[in-house]
Amino acid sequence: MLSYWEKKNLLNYDLVVIGAGFVGLSTAIHYKENFPGRSVLVLERGVFPSGASTRNAGFACFGSLTEILDDLEKTSEETVFDLLVKRRLGLKNIRSVFGDEALDYAPSGGFDLIRPQDEACLGKLGYVNGMLRTVFGGEVFEMAKPKSFGFGKEISHLVKNRYEGQLDPAKYLKCLWQKCQDLQINILTGAEVTSLEEESCKVHVHSFYDEDIIFQGRLLAVCTNAFVNQLIGGLDIKPGRGMIMVSEFIPDFPWQGTFHMDKGYVYFRNVDNRLLIGGGRNLDESTEMTTDRGINSVIKNYLVEQAKNIVFPGKNLLWENEWSGSMAFGEMKRPIIQQVNARVAVGVRLGGMGVAIGWEAGKELAHLLGS
Ligand SMILES: Cc1cc2nc3c(=O)[nH]c(=O)nc-3n(C[C@H](O)[C@H](O)[C@H](O)COP(=O)(O)OP(=O)(O)OC[C@H]3O[C@@H](n4cnc5c(N)ncnc54)[C@H](O)[C@@H]3O)c2cc1C
C-alpha cells in the first residue's frame, strides 16, 4: 500500500514523460525551461535507458554521400534537405549547450567507403554538395585517399565529410541527467509503464511495483521510440535491432574518424584505441525487426569478416564487447512528433539519427505540449 506521504507528494505532475532516452529527457528539459513553475516526471523502465540512447555508436552524423543519395531515391529533395538541416542544427545545438568536452565530441571527420558497385555515387558528389552549400557555407564532401587508411582492396575510393564527428553517447546522456537535476526534473528508473487511462482533465499512467502505482499527469509525452506500440496504437513504427562490437585494445591505432559503408548499413570508428563496428541489419531484416535484445550470429560473422577483410586486412581481432539496441523505423525517414489528443503527444521513430536530432525532437515535442 502506498503511504499517505507518497500519495500526497509523489504521484501528481503537470507533465509525465515516458522514456528516459535522448528524446524523453530533452522533452522534459525544454518543457521545464519553457514553464519553470510546472512539475515534470520522467518514467523509465530500465536502470539506464534501455532502448538505443546509450547503446548506439556515437556518430554525430547527418548522412554520408551514399546514404543521402539512397534517401533521395526514396523521397523528395525537400524532405531530405529538411532532415539534413535538422540533423546539422541538432548537433550544433547540443555542442553549444553542453560543450565538446562534456560530450567527448571529436570533430574527426566522416568517411564513406566506396566499392566498385557504389561508384555511380561519385558522379553525384557535386550535385549533393550544391544542395548542402547554403546550410554549411562550403563543400561538405570531398575525395580522400583510401590507401592512407590501409583499407582492403575492394575499397576503390573514399569520400570525406569534414563536418562529421563522434561523441560518447553515455556522456551525452549524463549531460542530460545533469540538466534535469539542475531543473528539478524527477526521473524514476525501474518504472515500466504498463497502461494509460484518460480522464477529462488528466492522464493516469499505470506502473507496477508490488502493487499498481498510478501516476497522474495533466499532460503526457510518450517517448518510448521502438516500444511505443505497446502503449499507443496506430503509428507507423517498426522496431529494428542494431548490433555493435568493440575490439581489444590496439596499440598505435592508426586513424581517427567515423566510417560508413553500403549506404550506412555498416559503420565503424575508433574509440579508446579500439575498433567499434556495427550495423549489418539489412542482412537479416525480418529477424532484426524486434525489440528483443540479442546477437544475430549471421550478422556478427558478417561484421567480423568486414573488419578482417576491409578495415584491417588480414588481422584477426579479439572482440571484447558486443551488444544490441532497439531503433524505430517506418515508411518515412523522419521522426513522428505529434499530438495524439489534447493531453497526450508522442516523440518517436528516431531511426539511426537520434544523436543528432533527439534534442531538437524534444524541443519540438515540448513546444507542442505547451501550445
Ligand atoms: C546499435 C545502434 C547504433 C546507433 N548508432 C547511432 C549513431 O551512431 N548516431 C545516431 O545519431 N544514432 C544512432 N542510433 C540511433 C539512436 O541511438 C536513437 O535514434 C536514439 O537513441 C533514440 O532515442 P529515443 O529517446 O527516441 O529512444 P530510446 O533511447 O530507445 O529511449 C526510449 C526509452 O523508453 C523506455 N521505455 C520503453 N517502454 C517503456 C515503458 N513502457 N515504460 C517506461 N519506459 C519505457 C526504454 O527503456 C528507453 O530507455 C543507433 C541505435 C542503435 C540501436
The ligand as an SDF file (V2000), in Angstrom:
LIG
                    3D

 53 58  0  0  0  0  0  0  0  0999 V2000
   23.1600   -0.1390  -32.4440 C   0  0  0  0  0  0  0  0  0  0  0  0
   22.7170    1.2730  -32.6390 C   0  0  0  0  0  0  0  0  0  0  0  0
   23.5860    2.2070  -33.2040 C   0  0  0  0  0  0  0  0  0  0  0  0
   23.1780    3.5250  -33.3930 C   0  0  0  0  0  0  0  0  0  0  0  0
   24.0850    4.4420  -33.8210 N   0  0  0  0  0  0  0  0  0  0  0  0
   23.7200    5.7480  -33.9200 C   0  0  0  0  0  0  0  0  0  0  0  0
   24.6740    6.7350  -34.2480 C   0  0  0  0  0  0  0  0  0  0  0  0
   25.8550    6.4540  -34.3810 O   0  0  0  0  0  0  0  0  0  0  0  0
   24.2460    8.0220  -34.4010 N   0  0  0  0  0  0  0  0  0  0  0  0
   22.9250    8.3570  -34.2170 C   0  0  0  0  0  0  0  0  0  0  0  0
   22.5790    9.5280  -34.4060 O   0  0  0  0  0  0  0  0  0  0  0  0
   22.0180    7.4450  -33.8380 N   0  0  0  0  0  0  0  0  0  0  0  0
   22.3830    6.1530  -33.6780 C   0  0  0  0  0  0  0  0  0  0  0  0
   21.4710    5.2360  -33.2650 N   0  0  0  0  0  0  0  0  0  0  0  0
   20.0960    5.6730  -33.0370 C   0  0  0  0  0  0  0  0  0  0  0  0
   19.9280    6.4500  -31.7380 C   0  0  0  0  0  0  0  0  0  0  0  0
   20.5550    5.7800  -30.6800 O   0  0  0  0  0  0  0  0  0  0  0  0
   18.4180    6.5910  -31.4810 C   0  0  0  0  0  0  0  0  0  0  0  0
   17.8300    7.2580  -32.5810 O   0  0  0  0  0  0  0  0  0  0  0  0
   18.1100    7.3960  -30.2170 C   0  0  0  0  0  0  0  0  0  0  0  0
   18.8270    6.9180  -29.1290 O   0  0  0  0  0  0  0  0  0  0  0  0
   16.6140    7.3320  -29.9440 C   0  0  0  0  0  0  0  0  0  0  0  0
   16.3640    7.9980  -28.7350 O   0  0  0  0  0  0  0  0  0  0  0  0
   14.9340    7.8740  -28.0790 P   0  0  0  0  0  0  0  0  0  0  0  0
   14.9610    8.6500  -26.8340 O   0  0  0  0  0  0  0  0  0  0  0  0
   13.8830    8.1740  -29.0900 O   0  0  0  0  0  0  0  0  0  0  0  0
   14.7550    6.3040  -27.8120 O   0  0  0  0  0  0  0  0  0  0  0  0
   15.4250    5.3590  -26.7100 P   0  0  0  0  0  0  0  0  0  0  0  0
   16.7900    5.7250  -26.3780 O   0  0  0  0  0  0  0  0  0  0  0  0
   15.1690    3.9640  -27.1830 O   0  0  0  0  0  0  0  0  0  0  0  0
   14.5470    5.6660  -25.4400 O   0  0  0  0  0  0  0  0  0  0  0  0
   13.2640    5.1210  -25.2260 C   0  0  0  0  0  0  0  0  0  0  0  0
   13.2020    4.7380  -23.7650 C   0  0  0  0  0  0  0  0  0  0  0  0
   11.8760    4.3560  -23.4190 O   0  0  0  0  0  0  0  0  0  0  0  0
   11.9770    3.3500  -22.4290 C   0  0  0  0  0  0  0  0  0  0  0  0
   10.7000    2.6440  -22.3890 N   0  0  0  0  0  0  0  0  0  0  0  0
   10.1660    1.8690  -23.3550 C   0  0  0  0  0  0  0  0  0  0  0  0
    8.9660    1.4050  -22.9800 N   0  0  0  0  0  0  0  0  0  0  0  0
    8.7470    1.8940  -21.7280 C   0  0  0  0  0  0  0  0  0  0  0  0
    7.6680    1.7690  -20.8070 C   0  0  0  0  0  0  0  0  0  0  0  0
    6.5780    1.0630  -21.0870 N   0  0  0  0  0  0  0  0  0  0  0  0
    7.7590    2.3830  -19.6090 N   0  0  0  0  0  0  0  0  0  0  0  0
    8.8670    3.1330  -19.2870 C   0  0  0  0  0  0  0  0  0  0  0  0
    9.9100    3.2840  -20.1480 N   0  0  0  0  0  0  0  0  0  0  0  0
    9.8400    2.6850  -21.3530 C   0  0  0  0  0  0  0  0  0  0  0  0
   13.1330    2.4920  -22.9200 C   0  0  0  0  0  0  0  0  0  0  0  0
   13.6540    1.7110  -21.8760 O   0  0  0  0  0  0  0  0  0  0  0  0
   14.0910    3.5370  -23.4340 C   0  0  0  0  0  0  0  0  0  0  0  0
   15.0510    3.9150  -22.4700 O   0  0  0  0  0  0  0  0  0  0  0  0
   21.8440    3.9160  -33.0570 C   0  0  0  0  0  0  0  0  0  0  0  0
   20.9890    2.9910  -32.4780 C   0  0  0  0  0  0  0  0  0  0  0  0
   21.4150    1.6760  -32.2490 C   0  0  0  0  0  0  0  0  0  0  0  0
   20.4690    0.7010  -31.6130 C   0  0  0  0  0  0  0  0  0  0  0  0
  1  2  1  0
  2  3  1  0
  2 52  2  0
  3  4  2  0
  4  5  1  0
  4 50  1  0
  5  6  2  0
  6  7  1  0
  6 13  1  0
  7  8  2  0
  7  9  1  0
  9 10  1  0
 10 11  2  0
 10 12  1  0
 12 13  2  0
 13 14  1  0
 14 15  1  0
 14 50  1  0
 15 16  1  0
 16 17  1  0
 16 18  1  0
 18 19  1  0
 18 20  1  0
 20 21  1  0
 20 22  1  0
 22 23  1  0
 23 24  1  0
 24 25  2  0
 24 26  1  0
 24 27  1  0
 27 28  1  0
 28 29  2  0
 28 30  1  0
 28 31  1  0
 31 32  1  0
 32 33  1  0
 33 34  1  0
 33 48  1  0
 34 35  1  0
 35 36  1  0
 35 46  1  0
 36 37  1  0
 36 45  1  0
 37 38  2  0
 38 39  1  0
 39 40  1  0
 39 45  2  0
 40 41  1  0
 40 42  2  0
 42 43  1  0
 43 44  2  0
 44 45  1  0
 46 47  1  0
 46 48  1  0
 48 49  1  0
 50 51  2  0
 51 52  1  0
 52 53  1  0
M  END
$$$$
